[in-house]
Amino acid sequence: MCQAVVYLVQNEQETEVMRDVILLEPVHEGVRLQAFFEEPITLSARIGRIDFMKHTVTLVAIEERPHGDE
């Protein structure tokens, strides 16, 4: 089986978010993750790197900007 481990980089810190991820789906809010026997979660993040050899995905948090700072 080829499940992945997903990490999130936020404020220059990398933390493990979920193991045994079977589905990663880009959605309007960011990225939705699904693992076996767990509820899906949605993170405000973008894909930073996918390492197929190590079965890891690194997401980068999307910084929330105040309205008008575009």
N, C-alpha and C positions, 0 to 999 in steps of 0.2 A: 504494500500500500504506500501511497505517496502523499500523505498529508503534510502540511507545512506548519511551521512555527512562524507567527507574525510578531514583529517588533514594531514599536512606535518610538520615533525620535521626536522629542519635545524639549525645548530649552537645553539643547545639546546633551540630553540624557536619553539613552536607549533603554527601553523597558519591554519585557515580554508581555504581550497582550493576550494571546490565545495560542493554544497548542491544538494539534490534530485538525487544522483548518482544511475543510474539503471544498469550500467555495469562497471566492473573493469576487465581489461584484461592485464595480463603480456605480454610484448612485448620485443624485443631485446634491445630497448632504455631505458626501465624501466617499467612504468605502464601507460596504456591508460585508461582515465576516460570518461564516457559518461553520460550526464544528459538529461532529457526531454528538447527538443526544443533548445539545445545548441550544438555547434560544439564540438567534442571530443578534449581532450587535452592529451598530453603525457608528463609525468614527469620523470626525471631521478631519480628514487627512487625505493625502495623495500618495500614490505609489512612488517610492524612492528607488527601490532596487528589489529585484527578484533573483535569487540564487538557486537555480534548478538543481545543482549538484548537492547543495546543503539543505535543500527543501526549506528555505527561509524567504520571508518577504519582509522588507523594511518599509514602513510607512513613515511619512513626514507629516507632522501635525500642521494643519492649516491655521494660521494665526487669525483670530477674530479681529477685524478692524472696526472701529466705531463708524457709524453712518456719516457720510460726508468726506471720509478720508480716502477717496478713490483716485 
